[in-house]
Amino acid sequence: MDGMLERVPPTYLVIIQADFNAHVGNDRDTWRGVIGRNGLADLNQNGEMLLDFSTCPSQNEKLQVEDAHYLRRKVKGRTIDVHPTEKALVVNYEVEATILWETGDPMLEERKESQKIIRLKSLNANTDIASLAKKVVEECKLIHPSKVAEVEHLLYYLQKRPDTISKKVKKEEKLSHPNGPPPFEGMETDEVASINDMDDYIDLLYEDKAEKVRGSALILQLARNPDNLEELLQNKTALGALARVLREDWQKSVELSTNIIFIFFCFSSFSQFHDLLTHYKIGALCTIIIDHELKRYDLWQEELLKKKKAIEDELSNQSLKKEYKKTYKKYQGLVARQEQLLRVAFYLLLNLAEVPRTELKMRNKKIVPMLVKTLERNNVELLILVVAFLKKLSIFMENKNDMSEMDIIKKLEKLIPYDNEDLLNISLRLLLNLSFDTGLRSRMVQVGLLPKLTALVTNENHKQVTLCILYHISMDDQFKLMFAYANCIPQFMNMLSECVEEQIDLELISLFINLAANKRNAQLICEGSGLETLLKRALKCKDPLLMKMIRNISQHDNATKYLFTEYIGDLAAQIRYGEEEEFLIECLGTLANLTISEMNWELVLTKYNLVPFFKDHLKPGLAEDDLILEVVIMIGTVSLDPCCASMLAKSGIIPALIELLNAQQEDDEFVCQIVYVFYQMVFHQETRDVIIQETQVPAYLIDLMHDKNSEVRKVCDNTLEIIAEHDEEWGKKIQSEKFRWHNSQWLMMVENQQMDEMEPYLYGEDDDDIEPFIHGEDILERPDIFYTADEMIPSEGTKSPNSFNNYCAEWKYGGSNIPLLEALEWIELVGQQQFLNAEPQQMSTDPISLYTLEMVAEKLMNQEAYRPFTPH
C-alpha cells in the first residue's frame, strides 16, 4: 500500500476502503487523532498494522508535511468607529494567514475580518480626552500610533453624545425581551472551552450522562460568545450530535436538557439562524419538554400535599415531619432546576415566535395554556419572561380567547401590584392588551382589580398604562358606577388640578369623559368647587376635551344641572364667530343640555346676539355637519321658552330649518332634531300659527309620518296630533293620510272596482235601499272612518270596529270554519248595515249571511297583500 500511495499525485484526495479485519481497541491517548474514545477494547494484529499504517505516512507525505511551514500571520488594522448604543470604540481589522511550500509558493491562504470592541467605562464629562486616546492606542495593538488624532476625535464625540436614546432603546428591549438566562448550575465548570477542541467536546456527547453534561457545558461556553456562532454553525457534526442527544436523553437529565437548549437559544437570538433550529425541530421538541415538566410539577405538588395532610392528621408524629421537611427540600431543588429549564425553553420559543407562521404552530401545540399555567410559579425572572410571551401572543384574537378560557385575569391578579417593577410593568401591559375584550374587562372588575389599578395611578412609572386600562373599563356603562365606590374620583380630580401644562394628559381626560357620563360620578366631580374649577380651566385653555367632559356632566337631570345656571353667560359668550370649531361644538352641546324651565333664554339670546349666529350656521355646506346639528339641538332647547320661540320664528329660522331638512333628509339624526324643534314650537300659540299658516311644515311632517326610523315617526305623530287639534283643515288631511296608509290595499281594490262580482251578495239586487256613500260621494268624506288621537269619531247609526271585539269568539266557528273577524272588519268598512245591526245569533244561523261571509272570506284570502284595518 505504501508503494501505491507513493504513485498518487499530492493534490489528490485519497480514500482507502477495504475489509482489514482489524480490531483497533480504544486506547485513545496512545493513538490520539487516529481513533475515537468509543471503540471496543479488543485489539488484534491487523489492528496494530492498520494503526501503524495510519500514523506512519509515506515518504512523500512526510516530505509534504515537513516541507509545509506556517510562515506568516498578518493583522491589518482597518477603520475605527463608535459603538451605536454604548460608550465604546469598534476596531475593525483583518487577519491573514499563509502557509508556504519549500519553494516559497503559497500552499494555503486564509483571510478573516473581525472586530474588537473597546468599552470605555471611565469616559464621562470630566475625562481628559487626549490622555485617554493615547492610552487606548498604546494598549490596543490593532490601532496604529498615527491614528491618535482620529481616536481623540471619536472619544470627544462619545463624550458629548447624549445617552437618553440608548437608555430608551434598552428600556424598550427590556420590556419586550427580558434578560437572557444567567449562568446556572450545570453550565458552570472550571474548564475554559476552546473552539479548537470541539472534536473532544463532541466525543464527550457519546459518553455517560456526567460526561454529556460536561461536554454540553463546554460547548455552551463557546456558544455564549456571538463571535463563535458562525464557526459552530459550520460544524454540522456538533449541531447534529446536540440535537440527537436532546431528542434521546431529555428525560434523563434536566441539566443536560437545559445546557443543550441554551446552546440553541444562543442561535435563536439571531434571525439568520432560525432556519437551523427549524431544521432540527428544536421548537417542537421544546414544547414537548415544557408540557412534560409542567405535568411533573403537578405530580410533585400532589405528593407534597399528601404528606402535608398526613402531618396534619398526626401532629405528634415527628418522623412524618422530618420526612416532610426532607421531601420539601428536595422539592425546592427540583423546582429550581426545572424553572431554569422552563425559562431557557420559553425564551427560545419567544425568539422563534417572531415569524407569525411559527407562532401559529406554537398555538397548535398549546403554548398558551402552558404559559398561563406557568403563571402560578413564584420565580420572578421566569414570570417576567412568561408574561412578556403572553403579551406578544395576546394581540391575536385566537390567543386571547385561549387566555380567556384559562381565566388568565385571575392568575394576573396576584401580580398587581408586585415588588418587582419590571414584572409589574409587563403585567400591566398584558392587561392593557386584554382590556380590549369586553368579557375580560368584566372579569377584571369581578376579581377586584379596579381598586388596585386606581392605586397605581400615582406611580409615575405605571401611570400611563394604568390610565389606559381604566379608560377601557370605563367604556362599559355597567362599570362606570364602580369607580364611585372605589373612591378614586377625588384622587383623579387632584391629578387634574395638579396638571400644570395647558393640555391635560390624554389618558386622564379621556377617562374623565367616560366617568362623567354616570350620574353619581358627575355629582362627585362637582362636589365643592369641582365644576367651577373645570369650567375656569376649560374656558381659559379652550380645551375641547375638557369641555366635552363638562358637557357630559350637564346631561344629567338632577341637582347637578342647576349648578350650571350661574355659568350660562360664560358659556354663551363662547358662541361667536372665529372660535375653534371643536370647542364651539362642546359649548353648544353643554348649553343645549340645560333644559331648565325657569331659564330666561330670551335674555341669553338677546344679550349675546345668538339668533344671527344660529341662522347663519343653518345653511347647508357653510359649516361642518356636527356644528350645524348642535345649533339645531340648541334651537330645540331654547324653543321651550315661548318668547324665544317667537323670536326665532320671526327671524326666519323656520324656513332655514325646512331648507336644512331637505338637504339632510337622509340623515335620521338631523331629521329627528329638526322635527323636535317644530314639536317644541307648536306648543306655543304664536309660533304654532306661523308654522300652520305661513309654512309647509305640516306637509313635510305628513311625508315623514311613515319614516323608517321609529324615533322620527314618534316625534312626527306627536307634532301632527297637536296640529290636528288646533286646525280642522289640517286635521282632516292628517286623518285622511293615516287612513290611506293603513288601508292602502283596500283602497286600491275599491279603485280598481274588484268588488263587482261580490255586489249581489253584499247589497242584494236592488241598489235603491243602499246608502249611496260609495257611488254618490267620496268615501273619504265619511266621518265614521276618521280617528282622533284617542278614538274613532262615531257617526249616527254606525258602530266602531271596537264593538265587534266581543263577537269574535262566537262568530268564528258559527256554522263554518272561516276567518270571520277579518271578513267583519272588511264589511264594516264598506258600510254594510245589515251585518252591523244584526245580532250574533242571527249572524251564526242565517244561511244567506254565512254564504255571504264565506264568499267575502274567500275573496279576502286570495288577496296576498291584504292587511286588516287596525285603528290607531
SVG drawing of the C-alpha trace seen along z (x, -y; Angstrom):
<svg xmlns="http://www.w3.org/2000/svg" viewBox="-135 -92 147 102">
<polyline fill="none" stroke="black" stroke-width="0.4" points="0.0,0.0 2.9,-2.3 4.1,-1.9 0.6,-2.5 0.3,-5.7 3.7,-7.0 2.4,-7.0 -0.6,-9.1 -0.2,-12.8 0.0,-15.0 -3.0,-17.1 -5.3,-14.1 -7.7,-13.3 -7.0,-9.7 -9.8,-7.5 -8.9,-3.8 -11.7,-1.3 -11.2,2.4 -12.1,5.1 -9.0,5.2 -10.4,7.5 -8.7,5.1 -9.7,4.5 -8.1,1.2 -9.1,1.1 -10.0,-2.1 -6.6,-3.4 -7.3,-7.0 -4.4,-8.5 -1.8,-6.4 -3.4,-6.8 -4.7,-10.4 -6.0,-11.8 -6.4,-8.3 -9.2,-6.6 -12.1,-7.9 -13.0,-7.1 -16.0,-4.8 -14.4,-1.8 -14.3,1.8 -11.4,2.8 -10.3,5.7 -7.0,5.2 -5.6,7.8 -2.6,8.0 -4.4,6.5 -5.5,3.7 -1.9,2.9 -0.8,2.9 -3.6,0.6 -2.7,-1.8 0.9,-1.8 0.0,-2.5 -2.3,-5.4 0.4,-7.0 3.4,-6.4 2.8,-8.2 4.8,-7.5 8.0,-9.4 6.1,-11.6 3.6,-12.6 6.5,-13.1 8.1,-15.4 4.9,-17.3 4.3,-17.6 7.9,-18.5 8.3,-21.0 4.9,-22.7 5.6,-25.5 3.3,-28.1 5.3,-31.1 3.2,-34.3 0.2,-35.7 -0.5,-39.3 -3.0,-41.5 -4.1,-44.6 -5.9,-47.4 -8.8,-49.0 -11.4,-51.5 -12.4,-52.7 -16.0,-53.5 -18.1,-54.4 -20.5,-51.9 -24.1,-52.7 -25.6,-52.4 -22.7,-52.0 -19.7,-54.2 -17.2,-52.1 -15.0,-52.1 -15.3,-49.4 -11.9,-48.5 -12.3,-46.6 -9.3,-44.5 -8.3,-41.7 -6.3,-38.5 -4.3,-37.0 -2.7,-33.5 -0.4,-32.0 1.2,-28.5 4.1,-28.2 5.8,-25.3 9.5,-24.8 9.7,-26.6 8.0,-29.7 4.7,-29.2 1.6,-29.7 0.1,-26.4 -2.9,-27.9 -4.2,-31.4 -7.0,-32.5 -8.4,-35.9 -10.9,-36.7 -12.4,-40.0 -13.0,-40.6 -14.0,-43.4 -12.7,-44.4 -14.9,-46.4 -13.1,-48.7 -15.5,-49.7 -14.7,-53.0 -16.4,-52.7 -14.4,-55.6 -15.5,-58.0 -17.5,-60.9 -17.9,-64.7 -14.6,-65.3 -12.4,-62.8 -9.2,-64.1 -9.8,-63.0 -6.2,-63.5 -4.8,-61.2 -7.4,-58.6 -6.8,-58.5 -3.1,-57.9 -3.8,-55.2 -6.2,-53.4 -3.7,-53.5 -0.9,-52.2 -2.9,-49.3 -4.6,-48.2 -2.0,-46.9 -4.7,-46.9 -4.6,-50.7 -1.6,-52.4 0.0,-55.2 -0.7,-57.6 -4.4,-57.4 -4.2,-59.1 -6.0,-62.2 -8.8,-60.1 -9.3,-58.2 -9.3,-61.5 -12.0,-62.9 -14.2,-59.7 -13.8,-59.9 -14.8,-63.6 -17.9,-62.6 -18.8,-59.8 -18.3,-62.2 -20.8,-64.8 -23.3,-62.2 -26.5,-62.1 -27.2,-58.6 -31.0,-59.2 -31.7,-57.4 -29.7,-54.4 -31.4,-54.2 -34.8,-54.4 -33.9,-51.7 -32.6,-49.5 -35.8,-50.0 -38.0,-49.1 -35.9,-46.0 -36.0,-45.0 -39.8,-45.2 -40.3,-43.3 -37.4,-40.8 -36.4,-40.0 -32.8,-39.4 -31.2,-36.3 -30.9,-33.4 -27.9,-33.8 -25.4,-31.0 -26.9,-28.3 -26.0,-25.0 -25.0,-22.6 -23.2,-25.1 -20.7,-26.1 -17.3,-24.4 -13.7,-25.1 -12.5,-24.3 -12.1,-27.0 -13.5,-25.9 -11.6,-26.4 -13.0,-26.4 -10.1,-24.2 -11.2,-21.4 -14.7,-21.0 -14.0,-17.5 -13.2,-16.5 -16.4,-18.1 -18.4,-16.2 -16.8,-13.0 -18.0,-13.7 -21.6,-13.7 -21.2,-9.9 -20.1,-9.1 -22.2,-8.7 -24.6,-11.3 -22.0,-13.1 -19.6,-13.4 -22.5,-14.6 -23.4,-17.3 -19.7,-18.4 -19.4,-18.4 -22.6,-20.3 -21.5,-22.9 -18.2,-23.4 -19.9,-23.9 -22.3,-26.3 -19.4,-28.4 -18.4,-28.8 -22.0,-29.4 -22.5,-32.3 -19.9,-34.2 -21.6,-35.5 -18.3,-35.5 -18.2,-31.7 -21.7,-31.1 -20.6,-31.3 -17.9,-28.7 -20.2,-26.5 -22.8,-26.7 -20.3,-25.2 -19.8,-22.2 -22.7,-20.2 -21.5,-17.2 -21.7,-19.1 -25.1,-20.5 -26.5,-17.1 -25.0,-15.4 -26.5,-18.1 -30.0,-17.7 -29.8,-13.9 -28.8,-13.9 -31.5,-16.3 -34.1,-14.2 -33.0,-10.9 -31.9,-11.9 -34.0,-15.0 -36.0,-12.9 -32.8,-11.6 -31.2,-14.8 -32.6,-18.3 -29.1,-19.8 -28.3,-18.2 -31.5,-19.4 -31.0,-22.9 -27.5,-23.1 -28.4,-21.9 -31.5,-24.1 -29.4,-27.0 -26.9,-26.4 -29.8,-26.5 -31.2,-29.6 -27.9,-31.4 -28.6,-30.7 -32.2,-31.7 -31.2,-35.3 -30.3,-35.9 -32.9,-35.6 -30.5,-34.2 -30.1,-31.1 -33.8,-30.3 -33.8,-28.0 -31.1,-25.9 -33.5,-25.4 -36.4,-24.7 -34.3,-22.0 -33.6,-20.2 -37.2,-20.7 -35.9,-22.3 -39.1,-24.4 -41.4,-21.3 -39.1,-19.4 -39.1,-22.3 -42.9,-22.3 -42.9,-18.6 -40.3,-19.1 -42.3,-22.1 -45.5,-20.1 -43.8,-17.1 -42.2,-19.3 -45.5,-21.0 -47.1,-17.6 -44.2,-16.6 -44.7,-19.7 -48.3,-18.8 -47.3,-15.3 -44.7,-16.8 -47.3,-19.1 -49.8,-16.3 -47.2,-14.2 -46.2,-17.1 -49.8,-17.9 -50.4,-14.3 -47.5,-14.3 -48.6,-17.7 -52.1,-16.3 -50.7,-13.3 -48.8,-15.5 -52.0,-17.5 -53.7,-14.2 -50.9,-13.1 -49.4,-16.2 -47.4,-14.3 -45.6,-12.1 -42.1,-13.6 -40.9,-11.1 -43.5,-12.4 -42.4,-15.9 -38.8,-15.1 -39.8,-13.2 -41.9,-16.1 -39.0,-18.6 -36.7,-16.3 -39.3,-16.0 -39.9,-19.7 -36.2,-20.5 -35.9,-18.0 -39.0,-19.6 -37.4,-23.0 -34.3,-21.8 -36.2,-20.1 -38.4,-23.1 -35.3,-25.4 -33.7,-23.2 -37.0,-22.8 -37.6,-26.6 -34.1,-27.1 -35.1,-24.6 -38.5,-26.2 -37.0,-29.7 -34.5,-28.9 -37.0,-26.8 -39.7,-29.6 -37.1,-32.2 -36.1,-30.1 -39.7,-29.8 -40.2,-33.6 -37.3,-34.3 -38.7,-31.9 -42.2,-33.4 -41.0,-36.4 -42.4,-34.7 -46.2,-34.6 -46.3,-31.2 -44.1,-29.7 -46.3,-31.4 -49.3,-29.7 -47.6,-26.3 -46.9,-27.1 -50.6,-27.8 -51.5,-24.5 -49.0,-22.9 -51.0,-24.5 -48.3,-27.1 -50.9,-29.5 -52.2,-27.0 -48.6,-26.2 -47.7,-29.8 -50.9,-30.6 -50.2,-27.6 -46.7,-28.8 -48.1,-32.0 -48.6,-30.0 -44.8,-30.0 -43.0,-32.4 -39.8,-32.8 -39.6,-36.4 -37.3,-36.0 -39.5,-33.2 -42.7,-35.2 -41.3,-38.2 -40.5,-36.0 -43.8,-34.2 -45.8,-37.5 -43.8,-39.0 -44.5,-36.0 -48.2,-36.2 -48.2,-39.9 -46.8,-39.2 -49.4,-36.4 -52.3,-38.4 -52.5,-40.7 -54.2,-37.8 -57.8,-37.1 -57.4,-33.3 -54.7,-33.5 -56.7,-36.0 -59.7,-33.6 -57.4,-30.8 -56.2,-33.0 -59.8,-33.9 -60.7,-30.2 -57.8,-29.6 -59.0,-32.5 -55.8,-34.4 -57.2,-37.5 -57.5,-35.6 -53.8,-34.5 -52.6,-38.0 -54.5,-39.5 -51.7,-38.3 -49.1,-40.3 -51.0,-43.6 -49.2,-45.2 -45.8,-43.4 -42.5,-44.4 -40.6,-43.9 -41.1,-47.0 -40.3,-45.1 -42.8,-42.3 -45.4,-44.8 -44.9,-46.9 -45.1,-44.0 -48.1,-42.6 -50.0,-45.9 -49.1,-46.0 -50.6,-42.5 -53.7,-43.6 -53.9,-46.6 -53.9,-44.2 -56.6,-42.0 -58.8,-45.0 -59.9,-45.5 -62.2,-42.5 -65.5,-43.2 -65.7,-39.9 -62.1,-40.2 -62.8,-43.8 -65.8,-42.4 -63.6,-39.7 -61.1,-42.4 -63.8,-44.1 -65.0,-40.8 -61.6,-39.7 -61.2,-43.1 -58.6,-44.7 -60.3,-48.1 -59.1,-49.4 -55.6,-48.0 -55.4,-49.8 -56.6,-53.1 -54.0,-52.9 -51.2,-52.5 -52.2,-55.8 -50.0,-57.8 -46.9,-55.8 -45.3,-57.7 -43.7,-54.6 -47.1,-52.9 -49.4,-55.9 -49.9,-56.0 -50.6,-52.2 -52.8,-52.1 -55.0,-55.0 -55.4,-53.3 -56.7,-50.1 -59.1,-52.2 -60.3,-54.0 -61.2,-50.8 -63.0,-49.6 -64.9,-52.9 -66.3,-52.4 -68.8,-49.9 -71.8,-51.7 -72.3,-48.9 -68.8,-49.6 -68.9,-53.4 -70.6,-53.4 -67.9,-51.1 -65.4,-54.0 -67.5,-55.9 -67.4,-53.0 -63.6,-52.7 -63.2,-56.3 -60.9,-57.2 -62.8,-60.3 -61.2,-62.7 -57.8,-61.3 -58.3,-61.8 -59.6,-65.4 -56.4,-66.1 -54.3,-64.8 -56.3,-67.1 -55.8,-70.2 -52.1,-69.4 -51.6,-69.3 -49.5,-72.4 -49.5,-72.1 -52.2,-73.6 -53.3,-70.4 -54.3,-67.6 -52.9,-64.1 -55.0,-62.5 -55.4,-59.3 -56.7,-61.1 -59.2,-63.4 -60.5,-60.5 -61.2,-58.6 -62.9,-61.6 -65.1,-62.0 -66.4,-58.4 -66.9,-58.7 -68.8,-62.0 -71.5,-60.1 -72.6,-58.5 -74.9,-60.5 -73.2,-59.6 -69.7,-60.2 -70.8,-63.6 -72.0,-64.5 -68.7,-63.5 -66.8,-65.5 -68.9,-68.6 -68.5,-68.4 -67.1,-71.5 -65.7,-73.8 -65.1,-71.0 -67.4,-72.3 -66.1,-75.8 -62.5,-74.6 -63.3,-72.7 -65.2,-75.5 -62.5,-78.1 -59.7,-75.8 -61.8,-74.9 -62.7,-78.4 -59.1,-79.7 -57.3,-76.9 -60.1,-76.5 -59.7,-72.7 -62.4,-70.8 -61.8,-67.6 -62.3,-69.2 -65.4,-70.9 -66.7,-67.5 -66.4,-66.2 -68.4,-69.2 -71.0,-68.6 -71.4,-65.0 -71.9,-66.4 -74.6,-68.7 -76.8,-66.0 -77.9,-64.5 -81.4,-65.5 -80.6,-66.2 -79.3,-69.0 -76.1,-68.9 -77.8,-70.6 -78.8,-73.6 -75.2,-74.2 -74.7,-75.5 -77.2,-78.4 -74.5,-80.8 -72.2,-79.9 -74.6,-80.1 -73.4,-83.6 -69.8,-82.4 -70.7,-79.6 -72.9,-81.7 -70.1,-84.2 -68.1,-81.5 -70.7,-81.1 -69.2,-83.5 -67.6,-83.6 -63.9,-82.6 -63.9,-80.3 -62.3,-76.8 -65.0,-74.5 -64.5,-71.6 -64.6,-73.8 -67.6,-75.6 -69.5,-72.3 -68.9,-71.3 -70.1,-74.7 -73.3,-74.5 -73.9,-70.9 -73.5,-71.9 -76.0,-74.8 -78.4,-72.5 -78.4,-70.0 -79.6,-72.7 -83.4,-72.1 -84.3,-74.1 -87.9,-75.5 -87.0,-78.5 -84.2,-79.6 -84.6,-83.0 -83.3,-82.0 -84.7,-85.2 -82.3,-87.3 -79.4,-85.0 -80.2,-85.1 -80.6,-88.9 -77.5,-89.7 -75.1,-87.6 -76.8,-88.1 -77.1,-84.4 -80.0,-84.4 -78.0,-85.6 -75.3,-83.1 -77.9,-80.3 -79.4,-81.4 -76.0,-81.7 -75.0,-78.2 -78.1,-76.5 -77.1,-76.9 -76.0,-73.5 -72.4,-73.4 -71.2,-76.5 -70.2,-74.7 -69.4,-71.2 -72.4,-68.9 -71.6,-68.4 -71.7,-72.1 -75.0,-72.5 -76.5,-69.7 -75.6,-71.2 -77.1,-74.5 -80.4,-72.7 -80.4,-71.0 -79.7,-74.3 -82.7,-75.9 -84.9,-73.0 -83.8,-73.7 -84.4,-77.5 -87.8,-76.9 -89.1,-75.7 -89.3,-79.4 -92.4,-80.9 -90.6,-84.3 -87.6,-82.6 -89.7,-80.5 -91.5,-83.7 -88.1,-85.4 -86.8,-82.5 -89.9,-82.3 -89.8,-86.0 -86.1,-85.8 -86.8,-83.4 -85.3,-80.3 -88.2,-78.1 -87.6,-78.3 -83.9,-77.8 -84.8,-74.6 -87.0,-73.4 -84.2,-74.0 -81.8,-72.1 -84.4,-69.3 -84.5,-69.0 -80.7,-68.9 -80.2,-66.4 -83.3,-64.2 -81.1,-61.0 -79.6,-61.7 -82.0,-60.4 -80.3,-62.4 -80.8,-65.7 -84.4,-64.9 -85.3,-63.9 -83.8,-67.0 -85.4,-69.4 -88.8,-67.8 -88.3,-68.1 -87.8,-71.9 -91.2,-72.0 -92.7,-69.9 -91.5,-72.4 -92.7,-75.4 -96.3,-74.1 -96.8,-74.1 -96.9,-78.0 -99.8,-79.8 -97.8,-82.4 -95.2,-80.0 -97.9,-77.4 -99.9,-79.9 -96.8,-80.7 -96.0,-77.1 -99.5,-76.2 -100.5,-79.3 -97.2,-80.6 -95.1,-77.4 -95.4,-74.0 -94.1,-72.3 -97.3,-70.2 -96.9,-68.9 -93.3,-67.9 -94.4,-66.2 -97.1,-64.2 -94.4,-63.0 -92.2,-61.9 -95.1,-60.3 -94.2,-56.9 -90.4,-57.3 -88.5,-54.1 -86.9,-55.5 -89.2,-54.8 -88.0,-57.9 -88.7,-60.2 -92.2,-58.6 -92.9,-59.1 -92.0,-62.8 -93.9,-63.4 -97.1,-61.7 -96.9,-63.8 -96.4,-67.0 -99.2,-66.2 -101.6,-65.4 -101.2,-68.9 -101.6,-70.5 -104.8,-68.4 -106.3,-69.6 -105.8,-73.2 -106.5,-73.3 -109.5,-71.5 -108.4,-71.5 -105.0,-70.0 -106.7,-67.6 -108.8,-66.1 -105.8,-65.9 -103.8,-64.2 -106.6,-61.7 -107.1,-61.1 -103.4,-60.3 -103.5,-57.9 -106.5,-56.2 -104.8,-55.9 -101.6,-54.5 -103.4,-51.8 -105.8,-50.8 -103.8,-51.3 -104.6,-47.7 -108.3,-48.0 -108.4,-51.4 -106.6,-50.0 -109.1,-47.3 -112.0,-49.8 -110.4,-52.0 -109.9,-49.1 -113.5,-48.0 -112.6,-44.5 -115.8,-44.3 -118.2,-43.9 -118.6,-40.2 -119.4,-40.4 -122.1,-43.1 -125.1,-40.6 -124.1,-39.0 -123.2,-42.2 -126.0,-44.6 -128.7,-42.4 -130.4,-43.0 -131.9,-46.4 -129.5,-49.2 -132.1,-51.8 -132.1,-50.9 -128.4,-51.2 -126.9,-54.3 -125.1,-56.0 -121.7,-56.6 -119.7,-54.8 -121.3,-55.9 -122.8,-59.2 -119.9,-60.8 -116.3,-60.4 -115.7,-57.7 -113.1,-59.8 -115.8,-62.3 -117.4,-59.8 -116.8,-60.9 -117.1,-57.3 -113.8,-56.2 -111.8,-59.0 -110.0,-58.9 -108.9,-61.4 -105.8,-60.9 -107.9,-58.9 -110.6,-57.0 -112.7,-56.8 -115.2,-59.6 -118.6,-57.9 -121.3,-58.5 -125.0,-58.2 -126.4,-54.8 -122.9,-53.2 -120.7,-51.3 -116.9,-51.4 -114.9,-48.4 -114.1,-48.0 -117.7,-46.9 -117.1,-43.7 -114.4,-42.5 -117.0,-40.8 -118.5,-38.9 -115.3,-37.4 -115.3,-34.3 -119.0,-33.5 -118.8,-34.1 -115.5,-32.4 -116.9,-28.9 -120.6,-29.8 -121.5,-27.0 -118.4,-27.2 -114.6,-27.5 -113.9,-30.8 -111.9,-33.9 -115.0,-35.9 -113.0,-38.6 -111.3,-39.7 -114.5,-39.5 -116.5,-41.5 -113.8,-44.2 -113.8,-44.5 -117.6,-44.5 -117.9,-47.1 -115.6,-49.4 -117.6,-49.0 -120.6,-50.0 -122.9,-47.0 -125.7,-47.9 -127.5,-44.5 -124.4,-42.9 -123.6,-45.9 -127.1,-45.8 -127.5,-42.1 -127.4,-40.1 -124.7,-37.5 -127.2,-34.6 -128.7,-35.7 -125.2,-36.0 -124.4,-32.5 -127.6,-30.9 -128.7,-32.9 -127.7,-30.8 -127.5,-33.9 -125.2,-35.7 -123.0,-32.6 -122.8,-32.3 -122.0,-35.9 -119.3,-35.8 -117.8,-32.7 -117.6,-34.4 -116.1,-37.5 -113.6,-35.5 -112.5,-33.6 -112.0,-36.8 -110.0,-38.3 -107.8,-35.2 -106.9,-35.5 -105.5,-38.9 -101.9,-38.2 -101.2,-41.7 -104.4,-42.1 -103.8,-43.7 -106.7,-44.2 -107.5,-47.7 -106.2,-48.5 -107.2,-51.8 -104.5,-54.0"/>
</svg>
